[in-house]
């Protein structure tokens, strides 16, 4: 469920019964409900999906186009939930949001996610991304086809794409207008997860995140392409559970 007084957060149960909170940040075009099925595989984690304006139940709200705006709003939304050990999982665009939000939390509250899990995202210090969000509609839709993350039935329906394209352009803009700012490594453990067949964020580009964290960094390849979280949920959730168990807190 999402909550009227905090629309950024999507979760099923009250948090009290769980020893750790796992915040999950979706890929471009995704919403907080993407992670609902993970709860059965991670019974000791309170799963909270992050839902940006314009996505899911917030479809009627205007989208944000700059990552710093999203980080600021997201910080305000989750800071009261950081009273117990917490972890981050960010997939593709969500990885960049998780990383910048972790820096904001560390700077303002002195806390860090343990661990932070970065999946299917090219390391930001490798340079700016191509501005795909500025492509004409026809070219942008062809890019979406090659990414294989948007259902074919949606891509083939012009009236639906007219509704969905502004959301996707906004999400792509969050990442493509972002500029990496060098700073000391984030003092936390990290898990870097790459799809073996990911042509969008090949494994070595994902593993380049390693230099941005000063704790223990683990690198894992999983079966699948860029959207392996949808294709191999059980394998991925098992990996996540293992790495949460082996953090210094040992709270599971």
N, C-alpha and C positions, 0 to 999 in steps of 0.2 A: 504494500500500500504506500501511497505517497501522502503527504500531510499538508493540509491547507495552510498551516502556519509556517511550513518549511518545505516548499515545493521542490527544492533542490535534491531532497533525499527520498529514496524509494526503498522501503524494507517491509518485511512481512510480520515480524514479531517485535515485541518490546525488547529493549537491549539488556535488561537486567540479568537474564539467565545466562549470558554469554561472557566468557572471560576476556575475549578480544574482539575488537571491531575491525572488519575488513571493508574498506571503502573501495569501490570498483568504478573505474572511469571508462566509459565506452568509446568506441571508434567513431569516426565521422558518420553522422546520420543515425547513430545508435541512441538508445535511451536507457534509463536506469533499470528497466525491467529485463534487460538482456541477461542479467545475472541471477534471476530468481531461481532457476533450476540448480544453481550451484549450492544452495542451502542444504540439499539432501546429501551432498558429498562433503560438506564442511560443517558438520553438526556443532562444532565448538566455536564457530565464528558467527558473529552477528554481521550479516552481509548488508551493506548499504550501497545501493546503486546511485550514482550521481546523474541527475537529470537537468540538462541545460534548458534555458528558455527556447521555445519553438519545437521541442521534442516531446514525444509521448503525450502525457496529459497536459503538458504546457504548450501544446501545438499552437494555440491562439496568441501566445506571447511573442513579441519581436525577438529575433535572434541577436546575439552578440557577435561581433566580428573581430574583436581583439582579445588575445589571450590574457593580457593583464587585467582586463575588465572581468573576465570569467574567474580568474584566480581570486580577485578581491571579493567578489560575491560569494564564491565557494568557501573561502576562509570564514566569512561571517556565518555561513550556513552550518559549518561543521565544528566550529571551535568549541561549542558547548558539549560536543560528543567526544572530546579528547580527554576524558577523565580516567580512561583505562588504556592498557596497551592497545595499539592500533597498527594496522598494516595497510598498504596501498597496492592495488593492482590497476595498472593503466594499459589499455590496449590501443596501439597506433596513436591517433590524436590524443587519446586519454592518457597515454604515457607522458606526453609533454605537459599536460595539465597537472598530472600527479607530481611530476618532478618540480615544476615551478611552485606548486602549492606547498610541497614539502619544504622548500627553501623559505617560503613565507612563514610557515608554522615554526620552523626552527629559529628564524630571526626574531619573531615576535613573542613566542611562547617558550622557546628553548626545548622544544620537543621534536622528535623525528619519528616517522613510521618505521617499524621494525618487523619485517623488512619492507623495502619498496620493491615492487615487481614491475619491471619494464618489459612490455611485450610488443613485438611487431612494429617497432619504430626505429628509424634511422637516428643515430646519435646527433644531437643538435649542433655540436661543435664541428661537424663535418661540412657545414656551410648551409646557406639558405636553400629552400626548396623551390622548384619551378612553380610559377604562379598559375596553377591549373584553374583556380577559381575564376580567373578572368577570361577563360576561353569562351567562344560563342557556344550557344546551347548544344548544337549538333556535335561539336568536337568534345565538349564536356561529357555528354552522354556516352560517347564512344570510349572515353577514358574510364567511365564507370563500368562499362561492359568488360573492359580488360581487367578491372580490379576484381570482378566476380563476387562483389559483396552486395550488390543491389539485385533483387529478384528480377528475372527476365520479364515477368508479367507486368511489373511496374515500369520498367524501361520502355516497354512497347506501348504504353498508354499515355498519350500526350497530355490528357487533362490531369492525370495524376502527377506526371512529371512536372507540370507547371506549378503544382503545389509543393512538390518535394525539392525541386532544384534550388530554390532560395535557401533552404535549410542546409543542403549539402555544400553550396557555395560558401555559406557562412562558416561551416565547420572547416572546410579546406582553407579558408582565409585565416582562421585562428592559427593554423600551423605554418602557412606559407608566408604570412607577414611577420612571424616571430623572428627575432634576432637574438641569438645566444649571447649572453653576457658572461664572460669568464669570471669565476669566483672560486673560493676554496671548495674542495670536494665536500659533499654532504656527508656528515659523520653518521652513516648508518649502513647496515648490511643491505645488499641488493641481489635480486635474482633477475637475470636477463634471459628472456625467452624468445627464441626465434623459430619460425616455421621453416622446415627443411626445403620447402618448395615455394617460399615467399619471394616473388620477383619484385615486390614493391619495397620491402625492407629486408634485403638478404642478410643471412646470419652475421657476417662480419661487420656489417653496418650497425646491427643491433648490439653486438658485443663491444663496439667502440664506446658505449656508455660507461664501460668499466672505470675509466679514469675520472669519472665524475662523482665517485663514492669512495670514502676512505675506510669503510668497514670491509667485511668479507663479501666478495662478489662471486656469485656462481653463474655459470653460463650453461644454458640448456637448449638443445635442439628438440623440437617436437614434430610429430607428423603433421603435414598439412601445409596449406598456403597462407596467405595473409590473414585469413579469417579462421584460423585453426581453433579459436575459442568456441566457434559454433559447430565445427566438424568433429572435434575430439574433446568434448567437455570433461568426460570422466578422467582421461589421461592428464589433462591440464589441472583439474582440481586436485588430483592426487599429488601432483608436483607442488602445487601451492600449499597444500596441507603439510607436506613433508618439510618445506622450507620455513613455514611458520613455526612448526614444532621445534626446529633446530636453532631458532634465534636465542639470543642470550637470556631472554626472559623465561624461556621454557614454560610458557603458560598454558600449553595444551597437554 
